[in-house]
């Protein structure tokens, strides 16, 4: 696997598994809340497959990703209510980026958190971007067993939400995708800013 998400940008939107993942994430989100009229941060937006779906009803979306090529694919979609940001999220970028100064109603992170070097630190920073009672939603692969080095268990998400001072609303197996290796489940974690 490449070290750079830029290497995946060209074929990302034509990958059937990636498309299905974004569709299932969007559908599971709509089961718990209506994104209509919300100000949303799509954290780790990639090429914007989830952003596109949310843009149909959201008031405004800030789509953030550190991959220049992923962001370029999203920008070519010319979504009128979407502002792209090609940055790494940090204290410094939050302070210096005017687009991140207004709080968000909803922050989504689709297949992102398992790739973060400091998941808990990122959640603590994302919490500062949420309005009071704002919602954070993540989707990530269910860790297949305790020895697996990728993914999360429900307990891992719950404890990280609590440590980041977010109120746990829901942690559930949202959907599964089939692969040559069998069925892989995706966890959805939902938390509220107190």
Secondary structure, 3 states (H helix, E strand, C coil): CCCCHHHHHHHHCCCHHHHHHHHHHHHHHHHHCCCCCCEEEEECCCCCHHHHHHHCCCCEEEEECCCHHHHHHHHCCCCCCEEEECCCCCHHHHHHCHHHCCCEEEEEEECCHHHCCCHHHHHHHHHCCEEEEEEEEEEEEECCCCCCCCCECHHHHHHHHHHCCEEEEEEEEEEEEEECCEEEEEEEEEEEEC
